[in-house]
Amino acid sequence: MNLKCAFYSEPHLNIQFALAAAIGTQASTYYTVAEVKKHELYKKSSRPEFSDYDIAVIRINGRFTFGSNVQPIPLATQAPPTGALAVLVGWGRTINVGSKLRAVSVPIVSQDKCRRFYINRDEGEVTPRMLCAGVLSGDFSTCAGDDGSPLVYNRAQVGVLFWEMGCGRADSPPVYANVAVFRDWIRKNTGV
């Protein structure tokens, strides 16, 4: 599977959007962002793990150039089944801190199990608009720089990384916005 990824950052409101053509490569194309539309029900919390409706759509200046290595990805209409392997793609930190695009396969964790991990420790709230995926040992996970990264299952984007409790922490699966739940909102705000 040849996955691609985009990221955006908002330091000092200087928003930048980047594309990489393949796993293991650095960002090769940069775009400026014309507009960021956040979900109307999103309320920022001092602790992101207690926020909800954390999803946005981005309109860039210009157009993406699609070709054999850069293609749009379909958006999921239903959540993947518990235990299914999904692919996390991101720019986040690793032991060898770098800026290359990386990918890892991680299992989908049941929402009930994920909710119990966090509620029992007062570390976050997992709502019906979220899904969890990760290796429970913490061996393969998300880290700083992965926020907003896609989670892909069956060649469709099923999640957008929302939050995690540290890099590779055991029994702390990363939490994603569930794309299927937000599908109508995305269509309403983008036409896609």
N, CA, C and O of each residue as an XYZ file, in Angstrom:
768
protein
N       0.846     -1.174      0.000
C       0.000      0.000      0.000
C       0.890      1.235      0.000
O       1.807      1.335      0.815
N       0.637      2.155     -0.883
C       1.423      3.369     -0.994
C       0.626      4.521     -0.383
O      -0.210      5.127     -1.054
N       0.884      4.819      0.883
C       0.130      5.843      1.589
C       0.825      7.193      1.524
O       2.051      7.278      1.458
N       0.035      8.221      1.544
C       0.559      9.583      1.574
C      -0.027     10.285      2.785
O      -1.020      9.831      3.354
N       0.569     11.360      3.169
C       0.062     12.063      4.339
C       0.278     13.553      4.183
O       1.197     14.010      3.504
N      -0.589     14.284      4.828
C      -0.441     15.734      4.873
C      -0.492     16.152      6.336
O      -1.105     15.475      7.161
N       0.144     17.253      6.651
C       0.039     17.791      8.002
C      -0.111     19.286      7.916
O       0.226     19.902      6.905
N      -0.618     19.864      8.983
C      -0.631     21.314      9.042
C      -0.260     21.731     10.451
O      -0.492     21.001     11.414
N       0.315     22.908     10.556
C       0.675     23.440     11.865
C       0.201     24.882     11.920
O      -0.033     25.513     10.889
N       0.061     25.400     13.142
C      -0.503     26.721     13.320
C       0.365     27.618     14.189
O      -0.184     28.407     14.959
N       1.705     27.542     14.109
C       2.484     28.407     14.982
C       2.276     29.868     14.599
O       2.484     30.263     13.452
N       1.864     30.651     15.576
C       1.633     32.088     15.395
C       0.690     32.376     14.221
O       0.827     33.392     13.539
N      -0.259     31.478     13.998
C      -1.242     31.591     12.925
C      -0.634     31.604     11.530
O      -1.298     31.998     10.571
N       0.610     31.181     11.403
C       1.242     31.016     10.097
C       1.023     29.559      9.700
O       1.880     28.707      9.933
N      -0.126     29.285      9.103
C      -0.516     27.909      8.823
C       0.167     27.426      7.550
O       0.244     28.143      6.552
N       0.660     26.196      7.611
C       1.355     25.597      6.473
C       0.854     24.172      6.307
O       0.599     23.489      7.299
N       0.713     23.723      5.091
C       0.219     22.391      4.784
C       1.260     21.731      3.896
O       1.716     22.328      2.921
N       1.639     20.501      4.230
C       2.695     19.836      3.465
C       2.255     18.460      3.010
O       1.443     17.809      3.668
N       2.793     18.018      1.882
C       2.534     16.682      1.348
C       3.850     15.947      1.162
O       4.870     16.539      0.808
N       3.806     14.643      1.410
C       4.932     13.773      1.075
C       4.393     12.718      0.123
O       3.250     12.284      0.260
N       5.195     12.309     -0.826
C       4.729     11.392     -1.857
C       4.755      9.931     -1.420
O       4.044      9.114     -2.005
N       5.549      9.575     -0.414
C       5.639      8.175     -0.019
C       6.179      8.052      1.399
O       6.832      8.959      1.914
N       5.893      6.920      2.013
C       6.408      6.632      3.348
C       7.931      6.704      3.316
O       8.558      6.229      2.369
N       8.524      7.295      4.345
C       9.981      7.380      4.432
C      10.566      8.591      3.734
O      11.785      8.755      3.696
N       9.710      9.442      3.178
C      10.222     10.638      2.507
C       9.858     11.875      3.310
O       8.962     11.849      4.153
N      10.568     12.950      3.031
C      10.280     14.215      3.681
C       9.221     14.965      2.889
O       8.942     14.640      1.736
N       8.639     15.969      3.523
C       7.651     16.793      2.833
C       8.293     17.384      1.591
O       9.418     17.883      1.634
N       7.563     17.323      0.482
C       8.139     17.798     -0.770
C       7.354     18.945     -1.388
O       7.871     19.661     -2.245
N       6.122     19.122     -0.962
C       5.286     20.172     -1.512
C       4.590     20.883     -0.361
O       4.031     20.241      0.528
N       4.627     22.210     -0.379
C       4.007     22.998      0.686
C       2.929     23.893      0.112
O       3.059     24.413     -0.996
N       1.855     24.069      0.884
C       0.737     24.916      0.487
C       0.395     25.841      1.646
O       0.609     25.504      2.810
N      -0.131     26.996      1.314
C      -0.654     27.861      2.372
C      -2.136     27.549      2.525
O      -2.792     27.101      1.585
N      -2.637     27.787      3.693
C      -4.022     27.465      4.008
C      -4.875     28.727      3.908
O      -4.543     29.765      4.480
N      -5.970     28.619      3.177
C      -6.868     29.749      2.996
C      -7.885     29.834      4.131
O      -8.269     30.926      4.551
N      -8.321     28.667      4.627
C      -9.374     28.672      5.645
C      -9.349     27.372      6.434
O      -9.124     26.299      5.875
N      -9.581     27.480      7.739
C      -9.762     26.322      8.608
C     -11.154     26.444      9.201
O     -11.472     27.437      9.856
N     -11.982     25.437      8.972
C     -13.354     25.425      9.496
C     -13.441     24.361     10.586
O     -13.414     23.163     10.305
N     -13.546     24.821     11.841
C     -13.667     23.903     12.976
C     -15.131     23.529     13.180
O     -16.038     24.281     12.825
N     -15.337     22.354     13.758
C     -16.696     21.924     14.070
C     -17.344     22.924     15.031
O     -16.708     23.388     15.977
N     -18.595     23.245     14.783
C     -19.312     24.249     15.571
C     -19.437     23.880     17.052
O     -19.527     24.767     17.901
N     -19.445     22.594     17.368
C     -19.615     22.162     18.756
C     -18.297     21.966     19.495
O     -18.290     21.593     20.668
N     -17.182     22.217     18.812
C     -15.879     22.061     19.465
C     -15.684     23.156     20.505
O     -15.876     24.341     20.233
N     -15.302     22.732     21.688
C     -14.962     23.666     22.759
C     -13.594     23.272     23.268
O     -13.413     22.185     23.817
N     -12.642     24.150     23.086
C     -11.280     23.868     23.513
C     -11.218     23.780     25.035
O     -11.808     24.592     25.748
N     -10.504     22.793     25.501
C     -10.315     22.587     26.929
C      -8.840     22.783     27.245
O      -7.989     22.627     26.369
N      -8.541     23.118     28.473
C      -7.128     23.240     28.857
C      -6.450     21.877     28.785
O      -5.225     21.789     28.708
N      -7.250     20.818     28.812
C      -6.739     19.459     28.630
C      -7.431     18.880     27.404
O      -8.614     18.547     27.471
N      -6.717     18.752     26.276
C      -7.356     18.309     25.038
C      -8.086     16.978     25.165
O      -9.059     16.726     24.454
N      -7.615     16.132     26.070
C      -8.246     14.827     26.233
C      -9.645     14.929     26.844
O     -10.341     13.921     26.959
N     -10.060     16.132     27.236
C     -11.411     16.345     27.730
C     -12.221     17.212     26.766
O     -13.282     17.718     27.132
N     -11.731     17.387     25.539
C     -12.458     18.112     24.499
C     -13.245     17.103     23.677
O     -13.020     15.896     23.778
N     -14.155     17.597     22.875
C     -14.940     16.735     21.991
C     -15.178     17.502     20.697
O     -14.972     18.715     20.650
N     -15.601     16.821     19.668
C     -15.858     17.411     18.353
C     -14.596     18.073     17.795
O     -14.677     19.107     17.131
N     -13.447     17.486     18.060
C     -12.180     18.070     17.618
C     -11.879     17.619     16.196
O     -11.093     16.700     15.965
N     -12.520     18.287     15.257
C     -12.300     17.993     13.847
C     -12.475     19.295     13.074
O     -13.262     20.159     13.460
N     -11.736     19.421     11.985
C     -11.808     20.615     11.145
C     -11.568     20.215      9.699
O     -11.010     19.153      9.421
N     -11.988     21.062      8.795
C     -11.648     20.892      7.383
C     -10.802     22.092      6.969
O     -10.961     23.192      7.499
N      -9.911     21.866      6.024
C      -8.954     22.891      5.603
C      -9.089     23.136      4.109
O      -9.129     22.193      3.318
N      -9.160     24.392      3.730
C      -9.144     24.779      2.316
C      -7.795     25.435      2.058
O      -7.400     26.364      2.763
N      -7.097     24.947      1.047
C      -5.775     25.492      0.725
C      -5.874     26.536     -0.371
O      -6.867     26.605     -1.095
N      -4.836     27.344     -0.482
C      -4.691     28.235     -1.638
C      -4.091     27.388     -2.747
O      -3.072     26.729     -2.540
N      -4.698     27.399     -3.900
C      -4.205     26.588     -5.010
C      -4.899     25.237     -5.053
O      -5.953     25.038     -4.449
N      -4.284     24.317     -5.781
C      -4.838     22.967     -5.954
C      -3.738     21.943     -5.750
O      -2.567     22.187     -6.042
N      -4.148     20.788     -5.241
C      -3.201     19.680     -5.157
C      -2.965     19.144     -6.563
O      -3.874     19.128     -7.393
N      -1.756     18.713     -6.817
C      -1.442     18.081     -8.085
C      -1.445     16.576     -7.861
O      -0.547     16.031     -7.220
N      -2.467     15.909     -8.397
C      -2.573     14.465     -8.228
C      -1.807     13.756     -9.320
O      -1.709     14.243    -10.446
N      -1.273     12.614     -8.982
C      -0.518     11.788     -9.917
C      -0.396     10.393     -9.337
O      -1.158     10.023     -8.444
N       0.549      9.622     -9.831
C       0.675      8.232     -9.391
C       1.032      8.114     -7.915
O       0.689      7.109     -7.292
N       1.704      9.097     -7.334
C       2.095      9.021     -5.928
C       1.273      9.904     -4.996
O       1.452      9.832     -3.780
N       0.391     10.723     -5.519
C      -0.447     11.581     -4.677
C      -1.883     11.440     -5.153
O      -2.214     11.813     -6.279
N      -2.737     10.899     -4.286
C      -4.137     10.667     -4.604
C      -5.003     11.012     -3.407
O      -4.555     10.894     -2.267
N      -6.236     11.435     -3.647
C      -7.159     11.637     -2.525
C      -7.530     10.281     -1.932
O      -7.431      9.257     -2.609
N      -7.953     10.272     -0.684
C      -8.354      9.026     -0.039
C      -9.840      9.098      0.275
O     -10.328     10.138      0.718
N     -10.569      8.005      0.050
C     -11.990      8.011      0.414
C     -12.154      8.143      1.929
O     -11.287      7.726      2.696
N     -13.270      8.726      2.343
C     -13.575      8.845      3.764
C     -14.534      7.733      4.166
O     -15.474      7.420      3.436
N     -14.291      7.142      5.329
C     -15.086      6.009      5.800
C     -16.532      6.408      6.058
O     -16.824      7.542      6.439
N     -17.425      5.455      5.843
C     -18.833      5.649      6.169
C     -19.221      4.823      7.390
O     -20.328      4.965      7.909
N     -18.313      3.959      7.853
C     -18.539      3.215      9.089
C     -17.200      2.947      9.760
O     -16.157      2.876      9.110
N     -17.259      2.803     11.073
C     -16.037      2.550     11.843
C     -15.533      1.135     11.573
O     -16.331      0.238     11.298
N     -14.228      0.926     11.649
C     -13.691     -0.425     11.459
C     -14.036     -1.316     12.649
O     -14.284     -0.816     13.746
N     -14.053     -2.633     12.438
C     -14.374     -3.538     13.546
C     -13.241     -3.621     14.569
O     -12.071     -3.444     14.231
N     -13.599     -3.887     15.799
C     -12.614     -4.083     16.863
C     -11.643     -5.185     16.459
O     -12.054     -6.232     15.959
N     -10.369     -4.947     16.674
C      -9.330     -5.928     16.356
C      -8.759     -5.811     14.957
O      -7.686     -6.347     14.679
N      -9.472     -5.107     14.057
C      -8.970     -4.942     12.685
C      -7.679     -4.134     12.719
O      -7.514     -3.257     13.568
N      -6.766     -4.428     11.798
C      -5.528     -3.658     11.708
C      -5.741     -2.444     10.818
O      -6.180     -2.564      9.674
N      -5.428     -1.288     11.355
C      -5.498     -0.039     10.612
C      -4.082      0.513     10.513
O      -3.191      0.083     11.246
N      -3.876      1.455      9.616
C      -2.545      2.031      9.416
C      -2.555      3.491      9.855
O      -3.339      4.303      9.363
N      -1.666      3.802     10.788
C      -1.444      5.180     11.221
C      -0.308      5.731     10.374
O       0.748      5.109     10.257
N      -0.527      6.890      9.791
C       0.493      7.548      8.988
C       0.764      8.899      9.624
O      -0.175      9.653      9.881
N       2.036      9.229      9.886
C       2.294     10.511     10.522
C       3.735     10.960     10.468
O       4.628     10.231     10.036
N       3.932     12.189     10.921
C       5.226     12.852     10.931
C       5.836     12.883     12.325
O       6.892     13.483     12.523
N       5.194     12.253     13.281
C       5.574     12.381     14.681
C       6.964     11.893     15.019
O       7.644     11.252     14.219
N       7.354     12.220     16.226
C       8.682     11.878     16.725
C       8.859     10.375     16.869
O       7.908      9.624     17.088
N      10.102      9.973     16.738
C      10.523      8.603     17.036
C      11.782      8.734     17.864
O      12.209      9.842     18.189
N      12.376      7.603     18.207
C      13.642      7.660     18.951
C      14.670      8.443     18.149
O      15.450      9.215     18.707
N      14.667      8.238     16.829
C      15.574      8.972     15.938
C      14.812     10.173     15.391
O      14.451     10.191     14.214
N      14.565     11.167     16.221
C      13.732     12.306     15.853
C      14.026     12.734     14.418
O      15.175     12.991     14.059
N      12.989     12.806     13.614
C      13.179     13.181     12.222
C      11.906     13.746     11.646
O      10.893     13.858     12.335
N      11.963     14.099     10.382
C      10.809     14.716      9.744
C      10.313     13.880      8.565
O       9.692     14.412      7.644
N      10.581     12.586      8.589
C      10.121     11.727      7.501
C       8.749     11.159      7.824
O       8.413     10.915      8.983
N       7.976     10.957      6.789
C       6.667     10.350      6.914
C       6.833      8.884      7.287
O       7.652      8.179      6.699
N       6.053      8.422      8.268
C       6.154      7.042      8.732
C       4.761      6.417      8.798
O       3.752      7.121      8.822
N       4.722      5.086      8.827
C       3.456      4.368      8.933
C       3.645      3.146      9.821
O       4.721      2.551      9.855
N       2.588      2.779     10.538
C       2.611      1.590     11.384
C       1.203      1.011     11.436
O       0.224      1.757     11.474
N       1.099     -0.314     11.439
C      -0.193     -0.986     11.576
C      -0.519     -1.155     13.053
O       0.314     -1.607     13.839
N      -1.744     -0.787     13.418
C      -2.181     -0.871     14.809
C      -3.605     -1.429     14.852
O      -4.403     -1.152     13.957
N      -3.929     -2.215     15.886
C      -5.283     -2.766     15.971
C      -6.288     -1.755     16.518
O      -5.948     -0.895     17.331
N      -7.523     -1.876     16.058
C      -8.621     -1.070     16.586
C      -8.978     -1.625     17.966
O      -9.141     -2.834     18.134
N      -9.095     -0.744     18.937
C      -9.436     -1.117     20.312
C     -10.912     -0.798     20.528
O     -11.383      0.258     20.106
N     -11.645     -1.699     21.179
C     -13.069     -1.438     21.403
C     -13.241     -0.139     22.179
O     -12.427      0.211     23.033
N     -14.318      0.560     21.861
C     -14.560      1.835     22.527
C     -14.759      1.639     24.028
O     -14.300      2.456     24.826
N     -15.433      0.571     24.412
C     -15.665      0.309     25.830
C     -14.341      0.093     26.573
O     -14.132      0.641     27.655
N     -13.467     -0.698     25.988
C     -12.163     -0.958     26.612
C     -11.340      0.330     26.691
O     -10.709      0.605     27.712
N     -11.349      1.099     25.637
C     -10.596      2.348     25.598
C     -11.137      3.326     26.642
O     -10.372      3.961     27.367
N     -12.444      3.436     26.708
C     -13.075      4.330     27.684
C     -12.644      3.959     29.102
O     -12.327      4.832     29.909
N     -12.636      2.647     29.400
C     -12.237      2.199     30.747
C     -10.788      2.545     31.053
O     -10.478      2.912     32.186
N      -9.887      2.438     30.070
C      -8.479      2.786     30.302
C      -8.358      4.204     30.833
O      -7.612      4.454     31.779
N      -9.083      5.124     30.232
C      -8.922      6.533     30.565
C      -9.783      7.002     31.736
O      -9.310      7.769     32.575
N     -11.031      6.557     31.809
C     -11.904      6.993     32.907
C     -11.366      6.505     34.244
O     -11.400      7.243     35.229
N     -10.877      5.291     34.292
C     -10.369      4.748     35.554
C      -9.177      5.533     36.079
O      -8.886      5.484     37.274
N      -8.489      6.251     35.213
C      -7.312      7.030     35.634
C      -7.567      8.531     35.563
O      -6.650      9.323     35.779
N      -8.819      8.938     35.261
C      -9.166     10.347     35.110
C      -8.206     11.049     34.151
O      -7.722     12.148     34.419
N      -7.948     10.384     33.032
C      -7.008     10.932     32.052
C      -7.671     11.338     30.752
O      -6.981     11.753     29.822
N      -8.960     11.234     30.660
C      -9.602     11.635     29.413
C     -10.970     11.022     29.290
O     -11.335     10.102     30.021
N     -11.721     11.555     28.345
C     -13.066     11.061     28.100
C     -13.153     10.596     26.658
O     -12.838     11.350     25.738
N     -13.577      9.361     26.459
C     -13.762      8.802     25.122
C     -15.259      8.817     24.847
O     -16.030      8.120     25.506
N     -15.662      9.627     23.859
C     -17.079      9.796     23.542
C     -17.453      8.946     22.326
O     -16.567      8.374     21.691
N     -18.734      8.851     21.987
C     -19.160      8.095     20.804
C     -18.613      8.664     19.495
O     -18.705      8.002     18.461
N     -18.051      9.863     19.511
C     -17.490     10.467     18.304
C     -16.012     10.138     18.126
O     -15.346     10.702     17.258
N     -15.506      9.235     18.939
C     -14.078      8.883     18.927
C     -13.903      7.394     18.717
O     -14.811      6.602     18.971
N     -12.716      7.023     18.248
C     -12.327      5.618     18.198
C     -10.878      5.521     18.636
O     -10.139      6.505     18.603
N     -10.482      4.333     19.045
C      -9.132      4.120     19.567
C      -8.430      3.045     18.758
O      -9.054      2.085     18.307
N      -7.135      3.211     18.577
C      -6.336      2.215     17.869
C      -4.915      2.298     18.392
O      -4.354      3.385     18.527
N      -4.345      1.154     18.682
C      -2.963      1.142     19.147
C      -2.591     -0.200     19.731
O      -3.454     -0.999     20.096
N      -1.305     -0.438     19.814
C      -0.763     -1.637     20.431
C      -0.740     -1.369     21.931
O      -0.072     -0.440     22.385
N      -1.468     -2.178     22.707
C      -1.638     -1.891     24.129
C      -0.350     -1.963     24.932
O      -0.278     -1.408     26.028
N       0.665     -2.634     24.409
C       1.969     -2.650     25.093
C       2.667     -1.304     24.948
O       3.607     -1.003     25.684
N       2.205     -0.499     24.000
C       2.816      0.807     23.759
C       3.997      0.743     22.817
O       4.630      1.766     22.557
N       4.313     -0.447     22.294
C       5.490     -0.597     21.430
C       5.407      0.218     20.142
O       6.422      0.731     19.670
N       4.219      0.340     19.575
C       4.036      1.111     18.347
C       2.896      2.077     18.606
O       1.776      1.660     18.902
N       3.177      3.361     18.496
C       2.151      4.327     18.855
C       2.407      5.668     18.194
O       3.286      5.818     17.345
N       1.615      6.626     18.610
C       1.747      8.000     18.140
C       2.665      8.763     19.080
O       2.989      8.293     20.171
N       3.079      9.950     18.642
C       3.933     10.784     19.478
C       3.753     12.239     19.052
O       2.959     12.543     18.162
N       4.495     13.123     19.693
C       4.431     14.540     19.364
C       4.641     14.732     17.868
O       5.563     14.164     17.282
N       3.784     15.531     17.262
C       3.874     15.784     15.828
C       2.898     14.966     15.009
O       2.736     15.212     13.813
N       2.239     13.989     15.637
C       1.279     13.151     14.912
C      -0.146     13.678     14.965
O      -1.001     13.188     14.228
N      -0.432     14.665     15.815
C      -1.803     15.171     15.926
C      -2.349     15.533     14.552
O      -1.672     16.184     13.756
N      -3.575     15.107     14.281
C      -4.198     15.361     12.990
C      -3.874     14.329     11.931
O      -4.379     14.410     10.812
N      -3.039     13.361     12.267
C      -2.650     12.332     11.294
C      -3.817     11.391     10.991
O      -4.686     11.175     11.837
N      -3.830     10.832      9.776
C      -4.918      9.928      9.399
C      -4.708      8.510      9.916
O      -3.579      8.040     10.060
N      -5.824      7.842     10.191
C      -5.854      6.406     10.469
C      -6.629      5.792      9.321
O      -7.750      6.212      9.034
N      -6.044      4.797      8.659
C      -6.603      4.245      7.430
C      -6.925      2.758      7.615
O      -6.122      1.993      8.148
N      -8.112      2.372      7.163
C      -8.529      0.971      7.182
C      -9.255      0.685      5.878
O     -10.135      1.441      5.467
N      -8.881     -0.409      5.234
C      -9.533     -0.801      3.972
C      -9.483      0.319      2.938
O     -10.456      0.562      2.223
N      -8.356      0.987      2.867
C      -8.112      2.060      1.897
C      -9.032      3.265      2.051
O      -9.253      4.007      1.093
N      -9.570      3.462      3.256
C     -10.392      4.637      3.546
C      -9.910      5.246      4.861
O      -9.448      4.533      5.751
N     -10.021      6.557      4.976
C      -9.627      7.216      6.217
C     -10.750      7.059      7.230
O     -11.873      7.515      7.012
N     -10.423      6.396      8.359
C     -11.416      6.138      9.396
C     -11.245      7.051     10.603
O     -12.176      7.215     11.390
N     -10.058      7.651     10.758
C      -9.821      8.477     11.928
C      -8.863      9.614     11.667
O      -8.096      9.606     10.704
N      -8.929     10.614     12.568
C      -7.996     11.744     12.588
C      -7.467     11.791     14.015
O      -8.243     11.940     14.958
N      -6.152     11.666     14.182
C      -5.595     11.605     15.526
C      -5.983     12.823     16.339
O      -5.758     13.964     15.932
N      -6.571     12.557     17.499
C      -7.085     13.592     18.384
C      -6.116     13.800     19.544
O      -5.598     14.902     19.724
N      -5.866     12.755     20.332
C      -4.949     12.887     21.460
C      -4.390     11.542     21.880
O      -4.933     10.485     21.558
N      -3.289     11.613     22.606
C      -2.662     10.429     23.190
C      -2.054     10.847     24.516
O      -1.813     12.031     24.755
N      -1.812      9.883     25.362
C      -1.239     10.185     26.684
C       0.227      9.763     26.705
O       0.582      8.761     27.326
N       1.053     10.510     26.041
C       2.480     10.197     26.003
C       2.818      9.276     24.850
O       1.944      8.625     24.278
N       4.062      9.231     24.525
C       4.536      8.438     23.395
C       4.732      6.982     23.807
O       5.518      6.687     24.707
N       4.028      6.089     23.157
C       4.231      4.664     23.387
C       3.943      4.207     24.803
O       4.608      3.300     25.303
N       2.982      4.805     25.449
C       2.648      4.443     26.826
C       1.710      3.233     26.838
O       0.703      3.222     26.129
N       2.032      2.226     27.631
C       1.221      1.005     27.713
C      -0.185      1.317     28.212
O      -0.384      2.227     29.016
N      -1.161      0.547     27.722
C      -2.567      0.682     28.108
C      -3.110      2.101     27.921
O      -3.972      2.546     28.679
N      -2.608      2.796     26.921
C      -3.062      4.150     26.608
C      -3.175      4.309     25.095
O      -2.403      5.051     24.488
N      -4.141      3.611     24.483
C      -4.246      3.692     23.024
C      -4.595      5.105     22.558
O      -5.424      5.772     23.178
N      -3.976      5.563     21.480
C      -4.306      6.875     20.933
C      -5.796      6.969     20.574
O      -6.424      5.975     20.208
N      -6.340      8.178     20.688
C      -7.760      8.425     20.450
C      -7.906      9.279     19.184
O      -7.201     10.272     19.005
N      -8.823      8.878     18.324
C      -9.041      9.517     17.023
C     -10.463     10.045     16.910
O     -11.386      9.481     17.496
N     -10.642     11.125     16.159
C     -11.982     11.536     15.751
C     -12.459     10.466     14.768
O     -11.727     10.103     13.847
N     -13.663      9.966     14.954
C     -14.227      8.909     14.114
C     -14.804      9.550     12.848
O     -15.864     10.174     12.899
N     -14.122      9.401     11.727
C     -14.510     10.047     10.470
C     -15.936      9.681     10.063
O     -16.664     10.536      9.559
N     -16.352      8.427     10.272
C     -17.694      8.005      9.867
C     -18.771      8.813     10.592
O     -19.797      9.148     10.000
N     -18.546      9.124     11.858
C     -19.506      9.910     12.638
C     -19.610     11.334     12.093
O     -20.682     11.939     12.121
N     -18.494     11.861     11.599
C     -18.459     13.246     11.118
C     -18.657     13.355      9.606
O     -18.516     14.440      9.043
N     -18.979     12.249      8.946
C     -19.061     12.224      7.485
C     -20.041     13.271      6.944
O     -19.709     13.995      6.005
N     -21.226     13.358      7.517
C     -22.210     14.337      7.029
C     -21.717     15.760      7.235
O     -21.916     16.611      6.368
N     -21.077     16.034      8.366
C     -20.537     17.371      8.635
C     -19.444     17.717      7.630
O     -19.390     18.844      7.136
N     -18.568     16.754      7.324
C     -17.506     16.978      6.339
C     -18.120     17.276      4.970
O     -17.699     18.210      4.288
N     -19.107     16.486      4.574
C     -19.757     16.696      3.263
C     -20.418     18.073      3.215
O     -20.302     18.781      2.215
N     -21.107     18.453      4.284
C     -21.787     19.756      4.339
C     -20.809     20.909      4.194
O     -21.134     21.924      3.577
N     -19.614     20.765      4.753
C     -18.648     21.848      4.768
C     -17.623     21.810      3.638
O     -16.848     22.752      3.470
N     -17.615     20.729      2.868
C     -16.637     20.635      1.772
C     -17.249     20.246      0.442
O     -16.677     20.524     -0.612
N     -18.400     19.611      0.481
C     -18.970     19.075     -0.749
C     -18.383     17.734     -1.122
O     -18.770     17.157     -2.138
N     -17.453     17.217     -0.324
C     -16.797     15.935     -0.622
C     -17.480     14.821      0.142
O     -17.082     13.662      0.032
